[in-house]
Amino acid sequence: MNGDEQLLRGRVYGHDHDDPHPCALPHRTYAALIGGPLDGLLLDITGWRADEIDGGVALPTELGRFPGGRALYDVRPGETRGPGPGVACRLYHSGDTP
């Protein structure tokens, strides 16, 4: 794991490095991002409906194959989702798009 990967692990996607709370908060619900450029980050899904999560996400990032593009993450079929708070599910990298 390089220094950038270590810096990102356990942090919440979209939070700046100097955010006073860059990591998970106990009263929020998260999806763990697995693989790809955002591997190790948590995505705050507090208040999301199941169909919003099941449809996957396209997250803007400068770290992917297309700088300024989006990293695509999806739920694996049959994988269970737990209740929040905490890490309720995992989203797996499925590609990048410009």
N, C-alpha and C positions, 0 to 999 in steps of 0.2 A: 504494500500500500504506500503510495507516494504522499508527500506533504499535503497536496491539495485534497486528496481523498480523505486523509485523516481530519482535515479541517471541516469537511462537509459531514462526516459521519455523525448521525444523531441530531443534526440541526434540522430545522423546519424550512422547507422550500419557501422562498420568497422573503425570508428574514435576512436583513443585512448582518454582516459580521459584527457590527458594533451595536446591534439591537440589544437592549437590556435583557431580553428573554429569547435568545436564538434557538433554544432547545425546547423540547416538548413540555407542555404545562399539564399538570395532573387532571384538570377538569376539561380538557379538549380531547377530541378523537382524531386519530391519525391513520394514514395508510403508509406503510413502508415502501419506498421505491427501491426496486431490486434490479440491478444491472444497468447498463447504459451510462450516460454522462451524469446522471443524478443519483447514482447508486449510493445508498446509505442515508439519503435525506428522508425526512418525513413530510408528508403532504397533509395539511390540516383539512380534514373532511367533516369537521363538526357541522351539523345541520344539513349535510348532503342527504338526498334521498338515495335509496338503493339503486334505482335506475341511472342516476347520475354517476355512481361509482362503477356499475356494471358496464356502462358505455365506454369506459376508459377515459384517459385524459391526454391532452396535447399541451405540454408545458413549455413555455418560452425559455430558451437557454442559449447562452453563448458557448456552452461546453460541448455541444453535440457535433455531429458530422457537418451540419450546416450552421455556422455561427450566425446568430440572429434568428435561427429557425426554432423548431419545436421538437422536443423529445416525446415520443409516444409511449404510454404505459397502459397496460390492460390487466384485467383480472383473469386468472387462469380458470377455465371451466371446472366446476365442481369444487373449487376451493371455498371453504367456509369463511364467513365473516363474523367476528365476535361483536358483542355490544361494546360501546364506548363507555367510559373514556379510556384512553390509552391507545395502543396500536391495535386496530380492529381488523385490518386486512393488509394484504400485500398486492402491489401493482408491479407487473413485470415489464421491462423494456421490450418493446416490439418494433422499434425502428425510429428513424428521424425523418423530418420533413423540412423543406426550406420555409 
